[in-house]
Amino acid sequence: MGNNNITSTCNQNISQSCQQNSGLTQQEFEGIKNVFNSLLPKDGVINTEKLRKLYRDSFDAPKLNNEIGDRETLTFEEFYELMRINMLEKKKKFPNVEFNDEDGNVQCFFCQP
């Protein structure tokens, strides 16, 4: 319902503009969308409690919790920016690591390779 609308909007509005200047590949962008969608957004937002639970055992959990702050929900745009920054930091720190969400482990965005 809301999920399809936000995904469609994200594809049209964010994909091209963010993709060009984001430093991420199309596959990485799609991976971020997949993580967002795996959290079952309602009316275009995800519950941050679900996100915190997903990453609670992650190396970066404290950083993620700090970046989320006291927000209870995140829009795709907010989630994308949070993940984009984290992924760019990982790519800089680990330039030879390829980020891939095809194995179904969505925690790969916030883990130590």
HELIX and SHEET records of a PDB file:
HELIX    1   1 GLY A    2  THR A    9  1                                   8    
HELIX    2   2 CYS A   10  ILE A   14  3                                   5    
HELIX    3   3 SER A   15  SER A   22  1                                   8    
HELIX    4   4 GLN A   26  SER A   38  1                                  13    
HELIX    5   5 THR A   48  LEU A   54  1                                   7    
HELIX    6   6 ALA A   61  ILE A   68  1                                   8    
HELIX    7   7 PHE A   76  LYS A   93  1                                  18    
HELIX    8   8 VAL A  106  PHE A  110  5                                   5    
SHEET    1   A 2 VAL A  45  ASN A  47  0                                        
SHEET    2   A 2 THR A  73  THR A  75 -1                                        
END                                                                             
